[in-house]
Amino acid sequence: MSRLPALLLLSFLPLVAPGTAGASSRLAVLTFSAPWSSRCAAGDWGSDAALAENCTALETFADEARAGALAAVETKDVEVMTRENAAQLLESMEGSRCVEGECEVETAKLIGADYVVSGNVSQLEGTWILTLKMHSTKNARLLGASIPLQAKGRVALLDKIRTAAESLVRNGLRKEPAGTAVSAGAPKVAQKPGVADMVRLPGGTFKLGQAALPVTVAPFMLDATEVTVAAYAECVNAKTCTPASTTVDWPGIADAERDSWSQSCNGDRTDRKDHPVNCVDWQQATAYCAWAGKRLPSEQEWEWAARSAVPENAYPWGDEAPSNQACWSGEGNDQGLANRSSTCPVGSHPRGDSAQGISDLSGNVWEWTSTVRPCNVAGKDLSCRVDRGGGWRDANPSAGSATASGTCVPNDRGSVLGFRCAKAP
């Protein structure tokens, strides 16, 4: 069997007595991912003692997460396969499409796990930074994410990991109890009409945009997903929002261009209810967020979230250029270069989630923000609004980076433009 990347070297520990009969669900803990994971998987450390220690740390961190998960499981309806059984299953499935990638949900699905706990690890000037996430494999729904755990040494991080994992698993199983029937492929959408799940982000200081301007943001809450067609329709039904348009519009657009781009407007299509609402202008986005008791994020808040609250991150997942992490049209995406013709269901690319579990901060649709930026359109000086994030039509990796930004006139509508909401914690 060829060597598997580090994320696929699954570690399991029975969370109930071995051989328990009748358990309805299984939970997997993946070996944690880090910038050096591929070298660990290949055994490519030679005499590099520091790398060997870092590779060992990933296994140790996963052990602590399993211990926390063990403490959290309060029902015999959940068990976890043994390490031996997992290894046998992975060996029998060599050549599957997930063997070459770091796709947590798909990997756990391959071996029959219903829940998966994964972790992302990085180092910054001697500080270890780790974030845990828990997903349901039935629907790729994010069940929870820890705040970034930080410590100056590996040992100091261990107790934090165990405590965070226990809380994460306990709360995750409450959101989706063992044996819960969920439609396959269901998106991460609002838990009640018009109000999406939100994630709390810590405040911090970083350098904003390509101009690298120092800024500081306070802690805030951000929607875990872009606002969907279904969620927006609730606001329309409440007679607060105007319907999403079925046509695009911006200054100087030609008729043929309008006809072509409008084909990708989601409107109120019944087959796109779990896709992001698009072809809405800034006023419509603002009205929806107000109806939901929220507001549009500033571009500073948006970029901080897209960096996973890590100042040096170029993308939500780190520094690696996008491939199949996002709903976009560039090299390596799951539809082939320049083959994508529309948006994707929100949260359908969990590899691209931020460390806090926020989806589609790179790709799917560009997102309106509250930030005003002067612009000149057709020779007229106007007050435009900043949009962020890249869209499904973009093929340039830089378009989906945390620093990429654009401007639109407030009444612009585009099939690559949507939004999500924010609020104070």
C-alpha positions in Angstrom: 0.0 0.0 0.0 1.3 3.5 -0.8 1.9 5.9 2.0 -1.2 7.9 3.0 -1.0 11.6 3.8 -0.9 12.4 7.5 -4.6 13.4 7.7 -5.6 9.9 6.6 -3.7 8.0 9.2 -6.8 7.7 11.4 -6.4 7.1 15.1 -9.3 5.4 17.0 -10.0 4.5 20.5 -13.1 2.7 21.8 -15.4 5.3 23.4 -17.5 2.6 24.9 -16.7 -1.0 25.9 -15.2 -2.9 22.9 -17.7 -5.1 21.3 -20.7 -3.1 22.3 -23.6 -4.2 20.3 -26.3 -2.1 18.8 -24.4 1.2 18.7 -26.0 3.4 16.1 -23.1 5.8 15.3 -19.4 5.9 15.2 -17.0 8.8 15.8 -13.5 9.1 14.2 -10.7 11.3 15.4 -8.3 12.2 12.6 -4.6 12.7 13.0 -4.2 16.5 13.0 -3.2 18.5 10.0 -0.3 20.9 9.9 1.9 22.5 7.2 4.4 19.7 7.8 1.9 16.9 7.5 2.9 15.6 4.1 6.5 15.2 5.3 5.3 13.3 8.3 3.3 10.9 6.1 6.2 10.3 3.8 8.6 9.7 6.7 10.7 12.4 5.2 12.4 13.7 8.3 15.7 11.9 8.1 18.0 13.4 10.8 15.7 16.4 11.3 15.0 16.0 15.0 12.8 19.1 15.1 10.5 17.7 12.4 10.4 14.3 14.0 9.2 16.0 17.3 6.6 18.0 15.4 5.3 14.9 13.7 5.0 13.1 17.0 3.2 16.1 18.4 0.4 15.7 15.8 -0.2 12.2 17.1 0.0 13.3 20.7 -2.5 16.1 20.2 -4.9 13.6 18.6 -4.5 11.3 21.6 -5.5 14.1 23.9 -8.5 14.9 21.7 -9.6 11.3 21.9 -9.3 11.4 25.6 -11.6 14.4 25.7 -14.0 12.7 23.3 -14.1 9.7 25.6 -15.1 11.9 28.6 -17.8 13.5 26.5 -19.6 10.4 25.3 -22.6 9.8 27.6 -24.5 7.2 25.6 -23.8 3.7 24.2 -25.3 4.8 21.0 -21.9 6.1 20.0 -18.7 4.1 19.5 -15.4 4.4 17.6 -13.7 1.8 15.6 -10.4 0.4 16.7 -7.2 1.5 15.1 -6.7 -1.9 13.5 -10.1 -2.0 11.8 -9.7 1.5 10.5 -6.3 0.7 9.0 -7.7 -2.4 7.3 -10.6 -0.4 5.8 -8.2 2.3 4.5 -6.0 -0.3 2.9 -8.9 -1.9 1.1 -10.0 1.4 -0.2 -6.6 2.5 -1.7 -7.2 4.5 -4.9 -10.3 6.3 -3.8 -10.6 9.9 -4.6 -9.8 11.0 -1.0 -6.6 9.1 -0.7 -4.7 12.0 -2.2 -6.3 14.9 -0.4 -7.0 16.2 3.1 -10.8 15.9 3.0 -11.9 15.2 6.6 -15.6 14.4 6.0 -15.0 12.3 2.9 -12.2 10.3 4.5 -14.3 9.6 7.6 -17.2 8.6 5.3 -15.0 6.0 3.6 -14.6 4.0 6.8 -18.2 4.4 7.9 -17.8 7.0 10.6 -20.9 9.2 11.4 -18.9 12.0 13.1 -15.4 13.2 12.6 -13.2 15.3 14.8 -10.2 17.0 13.1 -7.6 19.5 14.1 -5.5 22.1 12.3 -2.1 23.0 13.9 0.3 25.8 13.1 3.3 27.6 14.7 3.9 31.3 14.9 7.1 32.7 16.5 7.3 29.8 18.9 3.6 29.7 19.8 1.6 26.6 18.9 -1.9 27.3 17.6 -4.5 24.6 17.3 -8.2 24.6 16.4 -10.6 21.6 16.6 -13.7 21.0 14.4 -16.4 18.4 14.5 -18.5 17.5 11.5 -21.4 15.1 10.8 -20.5 12.9 7.8 -24.1 12.4 7.0 -24.4 16.0 5.7 -21.0 17.7 6.1 -22.7 19.9 8.7 -20.3 21.6 11.0 -21.3 20.6 14.6 -18.9 22.9 16.3 -15.4 24.4 16.3 -13.1 25.4 19.2 -11.6 28.9 19.5 -7.9 28.9 18.6 -6.0 27.2 21.4 -2.6 28.7 22.0 0.5 27.9 24.1 4.2 28.5 24.0 5.0 24.8 24.2 3.4 21.5 23.1 3.0 20.2 26.7 1.2 23.4 27.7 -1.3 22.7 24.9 -2.3 19.2 26.0 -4.8 20.0 28.8 -6.4 22.6 26.6 -6.9 20.1 23.8 -8.6 17.6 26.1 -10.9 20.1 27.6 -11.8 21.7 24.3 -12.4 18.2 22.7 -14.7 17.1 25.5 -16.8 20.3 25.2 -16.8 20.1 21.4 -18.0 16.5 21.2 -20.6 16.8 24.0 -22.1 19.9 22.3 -21.9 18.4 18.9 -23.8 15.3 19.9 -26.5 17.4 21.4 -26.9 19.2 18.1 -27.1 16.0 16.1 -27.7 13.0 18.4 -26.6 9.5 17.5 -29.0 8.0 15.0 -30.5 11.3 13.9 -32.0 10.9 10.4 -30.6 13.6 8.1 -30.9 13.8 4.3 -27.6 13.1 2.6 -26.0 16.2 1.2 -28.1 18.6 3.3 -26.3 21.9 3.6 -25.2 23.9 6.7 -28.1 26.3 6.8 -30.2 28.2 9.4 -31.5 26.3 12.4 -34.6 28.5 12.3 -36.0 30.6 9.5 -33.9 33.5 8.5 -31.3 33.2 11.3 -28.1 31.3 10.4 -25.8 29.6 12.8 -23.1 32.1 13.9 -19.5 31.7 15.0 -17.7 33.9 17.5 -14.3 35.2 16.5 -11.8 36.8 18.8 -10.5 40.2 18.2 -7.0 40.9 16.9 -4.6 43.0 15.0 -3.4 42.4 11.4 -2.4 44.1 8.2 -5.4 44.7 6.0 -5.5 44.0 2.3 -2.8 44.2 -0.3 -1.9 47.7 1.1 -1.1 46.0 4.4 -2.6 48.7 6.5 -2.4 47.9 10.3 -5.9 47.5 11.7 -7.5 46.1 14.9 -10.9 44.4 15.2 -12.9 43.7 18.3 -14.5 40.3 18.9 -17.6 39.7 16.8 -20.0 37.0 15.5 -20.2 36.0 11.8 -22.6 33.7 10.0 -21.2 30.3 9.5 -22.5 30.2 5.9 -23.5 32.7 3.2 -27.2 33.6 3.4 -29.1 31.0 1.4 -32.0 31.2 -1.1 -34.2 29.5 1.5 -33.2 31.9 4.3 -33.7 35.0 2.2 -37.1 33.8 1.1 -38.2 33.8 4.8 -37.5 37.5 4.9 -39.4 38.0 1.7 -42.4 36.0 3.1 -42.3 38.2 6.2 -42.8 41.2 3.8 -39.6 42.8 5.0 -37.3 42.0 2.0 -37.9 42.5 -1.6 -37.5 39.3 -3.8 -34.0 38.5 -5.1 -33.8 39.5 -8.7 -33.5 37.0 -11.6 -31.3 39.4 -13.6 -27.9 41.1 -13.1 -27.3 44.8 -13.4 -24.3 47.2 -13.2 -23.3 50.4 -15.0 -22.5 49.9 -18.6 -23.6 46.3 -18.9 -24.5 45.2 -22.5 -27.7 43.3 -23.2 -25.9 40.2 -24.3 -23.8 40.2 -21.2 -26.9 40.7 -19.0 -28.6 37.8 -20.6 -25.6 35.5 -20.1 -24.9 36.4 -16.5 -28.5 36.4 -15.5 -28.8 32.6 -16.2 -26.8 32.1 -13.0 -29.2 34.1 -10.8 -30.6 31.8 -8.1 -33.7 33.9 -7.5 -36.2 31.7 -5.6 -35.4 28.5 -7.5 -36.6 25.4 -5.7 -33.5 23.4 -6.8 -31.2 26.1 -5.3 -32.6 26.6 -1.8 -29.3 25.6 -0.2 -27.3 27.8 -2.5 -26.3 31.3 -1.6 -28.8 34.0 -2.6 -27.3 36.1 -5.3 -28.4 38.9 -7.7 -29.2 41.0 -4.6 -28.0 44.6 -4.2 -26.4 46.2 -1.1 -29.7 47.6 0.1 -31.4 44.2 0.0 -28.5 42.6 1.8 -28.6 45.3 4.5 -32.4 44.9 4.9 -32.1 41.1 5.4 -29.4 41.4 8.0 -31.4 44.0 9.9 -34.5 41.7 9.8 -32.4 38.9 11.2 -31.2 41.1 14.1 -27.7 41.5 12.5 -25.7 43.7 10.2 -23.3 43.4 7.3 -19.7 42.8 8.4 -17.0 45.5 7.8 -14.3 44.5 5.4 -11.9 44.5 8.4 -14.0 41.9 10.1 -14.5 39.9 7.0 -10.8 39.7 6.2 -10.0 38.7 9.8 -12.5 35.8 9.5 -11.0 34.8 6.1 -7.6 34.6 7.8 -9.0 32.3 10.4 -8.0 35.0 13.0 -4.4 34.2 12.1 -2.6 37.3 10.8 -0.3 35.5 8.5 -2.9 33.3 6.7 -3.4 33.9 3.0 -6.6 31.8 2.8 -9.1 30.5 5.4 -7.2 27.1 5.5 -3.7 28.5 5.6 -1.2 29.5 2.8 -1.8 26.7 0.3 -3.2 27.8 -3.0 -6.8 26.7 -3.7 -7.6 23.5 -5.5 -10.6 21.5 -4.5 -11.1 23.4 -1.2 -13.5 26.0 -2.7 -16.4 26.5 -5.1 -14.4 28.3 -7.9 -13.3 27.7 -11.5 -9.5 27.5 -11.2 -7.1 24.6 -11.6 -7.8 21.6 -9.3 -11.5 22.5 -8.6 -14.0 19.6 -8.5 -15.7 20.6 -11.8 -12.5 21.0 -13.9 -10.8 24.2 -15.1 -13.4 26.8 -16.2 -16.2 24.3 -16.2 -18.3 25.6 -13.4 -21.6 27.3 -14.4 -23.2 28.3 -11.1 -23.0 28.6 -7.3 -22.6 25.6 -5.0 -24.6 24.6 -2.0 -23.3 26.5 1.0 -20.8 24.5 3.1 -20.3 21.9 0.4 -16.5 22.3 0.4 -15.6 21.7 4.1 -11.8 21.5 3.2 -12.0 25.2 2.7 -13.6 26.1 6.1 -11.8 28.5 8.3 -10.3 27.2 11.6 -13.4 28.4 13.3 -15.7 26.4 11.0 -16.9 29.3 8.7 -17.5 28.1 5.2 -17.1 29.6 1.7 -15.0 32.6 2.8 -13.1 31.8 -0.4 -15.2 31.2 -3.5 -19.0 30.5 -4.1 -20.0 34.2 -4.2 -18.3 37.5 -3.5 -19.8 39.1 -0.4 -21.1 42.6 0.3 -19.6 44.4 3.3 -20.6 47.6 5.1 -17.4 49.4 4.2 -17.7 52.4 1.9 -14.9 53.1 -0.6 -14.7 56.0 -3.1 -14.8 54.8 -6.7 -15.1 56.2 -10.2 -17.6 54.6 -12.5 -18.0 55.9 -16.1 -16.3 59.1 -15.2 -18.5 59.7 -12.1 -17.1 59.8 -8.5 -19.3 57.6 -6.4 -19.5 55.9 -3.0 -19.1 52.2 -3.6 -19.3 49.3 -1.2 -16.4 46.8 -0.7 -17.0 43.2 -1.6 -14.8 40.3 -0.6 -14.1 36.6 -1.1 -14.0 35.5 -4.7 -16.7 33.7 -6.6 -17.6 30.5 -8.4 -16.6 32.0 -11.8 -13.1 33.1 -10.7 -10.1 31.0 -12.0 -7.3 33.1 -10.6 -6.2 31.8 -7.1 -5.6 35.4 -5.9 -9.3 36.2 -6.3 -10.2 33.9 -3.4 -7.4 35.1 -1.1 -8.2 36.8 2.2 -6.7 40.1 0.9 -8.6 40.2 -2.4 -11.3 42.9 -2.6 -13.6 44.7 -5.1 -16.0 47.5 -5.2 -19.6 47.7 -6.4 -22.2 50.5 -6.7 -24.8 49.8 -4.0 -27.5 49.0 -6.6 -25.3 46.5 -8.5 -26.6 43.0 -8.8 -24.4 40.1 -9.8 -24.7 36.3 -10.0 -21.3 36.1 -8.3 -22.3 38.4 -5.5 -24.1 37.5 -2.3 -23.6 38.2 1.5 -23.5 36.9 5.0 -24.3 38.8 8.3 -22.4 39.8 11.4 -23.2 41.2 14.9 -21.5 42.0 18.2 -20.9 39.0 20.5 
